[in-house]
Amino acid sequence: MKVLNKLSLKNLLLNKKRSIGTLIGIVLSVALVCAVAGMFISLKDTLVQTAIQSQGNYHIELYNQNDEDVKVLENNRDIEEIEILNDIGYSDFNEKTEDRPYIHLYSYKDEKSFTNLTVDLLDGRYPKNSNEILISEELYLLNKDKYDIGKNITLNYGERKTLDGYVMTKENPYNEDEVISNSIERTFTIVGIMDRDYELDPNGDPGIGCLTLGLENNFNKQHSVYIRLKHPTSYEKSFSEILGTTFTKKSPIVTDEYSVNASLLRWQVLKFDSGTTTMIYSLITILLVIIVVTSVFCIKNSFDISVMEKKKNYGMLASVGATKKQIKKSVITEGLMLGVIGIPIGIIVGYIAVFILTIIVNSVIGDFITRNVEMRCIISLFPILVSIILGVVTIYFSSLRAAKKASKVSPIDLIRNNDDVKINKKKVKSPSVIKKLFGIGGVIAYKNLKRSKKKYRTTVISLAVSVFVFISMNTFMYYTFSVTGTYYKNIDYNVMVTSAFDDSPKMEDVLKVSGTDDYTMLYQSKWTSDGYLEISDLSKLTDFGKDIMDEGLKEQGCFDERKDTYNLDCNKKLQMNVIGIDENSFKEYAKKLGLNYNSVKDKGILINNYRYINADNVQIEKGIYNYKKDDVIKGIYNKKPLEIEVAKVTDKRPRGLERYWSYGGYLIVSEEVFHDLGFTPYILTIQADNPTQVSLDINEKIPELSVVNIEENVQAEKSIYLLMSIFLYGFITVITLIGVTNIFNTITSNLELRQKEFATLKSVGMTRKEFNWMINLETIFYSIKALIYGVALGLVGSYLIYLATASNMDYGYHFPLAAIIISILAVFILVFIIMRYSMSKINKQNIIETIRKDNI
Amino acid sequence: MEILKVQNLSKVYGKGENKVIALNDVSFSVEKGEFVAIVGASGSGKSTLLHLIGGVDRPTRGKVFIDGKNIYEMNDDQLAIFRRRQVGIIYQFYNLIPILNVEENITLPLELDNRNVNQKDLKELLELLGLERRKNHLPNELSGGQQQRVSIGRALITHPAIILADEPTGNLDSKSSDEIVSLLKKSNKDYKQTIIMITHNMEIAKQADRIIKIEDGKIVQED
């Protein structure tokens, strides 16, 4: 080993405390980068797994391919694997239901397709040959004895045709005149039951989907081909080749010819257009910038300090003839030695953190979000590479800067330890208040701060940066949680039942099934396109109301999403929703709004606000109408004039309507009083003692209705909330730790460099009490300074975050008072502890030894 | 009048095999207004003696009386206060506070003692030191000799009972050395200031009223 390298190593070992301080900074920074990047990779993997679980492991599905096409695809080098699905045909069966009178039989060509395309097996196993069949749960539920595992089922499958010979597909709903032709009889053994697969068995298909293996389509010899690409990253090129037309990010993902598995591609290549990927990218970028800034600052600072402390050594080296280049090299070698130790430890620590986080995620979130998918700790090259590059670059440039500093000053300056700090020449008048209040200690402390600003700059900046990051992150969390937390906030029911328009009368049966009194039933008009209160006087609309009406009509065309029908008349008009509510609930609702039930029972309550997310992804919420209390709303309802007086204009919604938004607004009336308007059930909300049981009961007895177990969703939401807290607070903790390391390094070195000065003060007769007082004052002075900068910047940061995330919602700017108080307390406590630690060492030292120590 | 009395003073550093006897049973006394030089080779114990007299270190055995007070009966804080009122120390390396200017460095002991600065005294002192035009300079803007003059000013400002100078010229060229020594002599005459100076330079020592020679921790010669 060369003598200079030896010296570098010795320097590290001798200045253990400083080396460890630098090392901690490096380890924390690298670990944080590695953990964020590693978590990102693991999250990406989870999302890919989830997409595969829900959609299947393929990138594009091609419809109507003949045997020739399949051969071409099999020889395409871009394709890793293809799966072939055959639509075998429809078969009548005995348990005819009104709109689904058939069994729709499909067959995979290969057994592997069941797993690759994730057929969701509920019971039994996948078919192994063309005599075995996997049936949909729907079929099993129709007749549990007849359609069970082990039983045989005989099908006569053929083509659906209209009377004039036109072949019908799964897109065509059932027509009473259609027939099954060219049927073939075949008996299958039921080997398994699967969840309904909406891919095979979409809404509107009159056949219940079932799957077998190895059968060919005898009618048109066409296949659906699922393709998995070798290199999903270049999906645009591969798709273009496969489809024979140019495919870009902007191309439609579903056409008559193909359908792209966008959810898999989105997470696998992260290039696919989506607001979520953009959001994840910007979030990761913000986090990385914060980490890089904090850690670069911390590491750079450690090196500056260690060079400052060892200046004399370098002076000695220079005076015995070491060249600038050699000194530089020695400093950089020292830095790289620390990197060689610190970076691997950091990566290991980072991965341990990822591992622990994945365990937490799996246990907290459980099955709520990703069914059957566990988050895995994926060790991959990317996070390790990013950490190494970031660590090496930071260390290299930090030590290079320090090395330049070490080699720049002349040997004699270095030896005399002069010029450490440029002292501000200007005359500083310490305000007499300071002298009066704090005595000479205060004056010296004040002058110290004023005249050697640079000495404190690093400490002040470190503190200020930490405070700034803390306050900003705190605001960020506040708004994130406000947004996520409001979804199920203040909801006092745990089961919600809705239905398609036609099935809605069945909702009244639910009340018998659930057997609870605590419910609210909302009704909508049973008339389709006439079942709205058409406002004749458009001047009652606000400007916002006019805009959204135009937009709403344009977007929807003549299709009425609300009632799932086409409006015959699509002229410009404003249709207010008239919603009936059961008598008891109306009483409750009126009471909540502070109204007297008897005086408002024959009036309507107008819900006036509309909320939507605009093209810039910003949520906007405003009022639609100019109506006020006691105004009379006039319009046409079911072709007859109708007038209803407004009891109150509000944005408070009745139970069940919290998440429904319509540009027509809602007029809530008592169903009993306005019975003649012709109501049919719309939304039913129940506060059940056992929501899980009630949901299951409804599901089983009246399967047409859709039931949401709100309590389950609330649980899921809480889990997400908890998880986000863990992530964000974890992040803040590590960032703060890096900050603390930095502050610790600067303060201790600052005090150590001034030891001689302190000894002198003592030797001219400063008592220990006075001395401690002076140091404490100094601490207070610069803590205040750092807090002023940090809090001011933090407020700016938090306001910017407010503008970016929440300004367009109904949250006002939240002044981060708690965060500011915590910062102030934390800064003072932290600085005092570090000061005390270094001071106890200084106070123990003998004055004279200290004074003589540095002299040659 | 006897201003300083040193009685059987001993200082032992370390223990067992590492034991070093720096000072071995030293006794002497100094009259008010006397200018005493202590000489000896390096390692002879002269600095230890000075530090013990100045109360910045504590002896293993023995007593030091300044102005009739046994300084080692005081606790650390009392000693610090005593030091700023009764003892002025001048170091070889000046040890000025880098962030305070000349005037502030000189008045520091008074300020520490919460006493008002007599502007007339200060002006006189600055004239004596030849620093009137440099009173607003910071230490790193001064030459070595000038810095040492500031530290003499700092020692003189409180009119202490005794000034201890530890190799005050050890770091200076001969011209500056002469200036410093004549300054010390002048203050000794003008203010009747008692001064004890350590040096290994016999030329300088000869200018004192009395020379005490120390070898291996013992006084070997007094004249």
Interface residues (C-beta under 8 A of the other chain):
Chain A: N418 D419 V421 I423 K425 K427 G439 I440 V443 I444 K447 N448 R451 S452 K756 E757 A759 T760 L761 K762 S763 V764 G765 M766 T767 R768 K769 E770 N846 I847 I848 I851 N855
Chain B: H51 G54 V56 D57 D76 D77 A80 I81 F82 R83 R84 R85 V87 I89 Y91 Q92 F93 N95 L96 I97 P98 I99 L100 N101 E104 L108 P109 E111 L112 D113 N114 N136 L138 N140 E141 R154
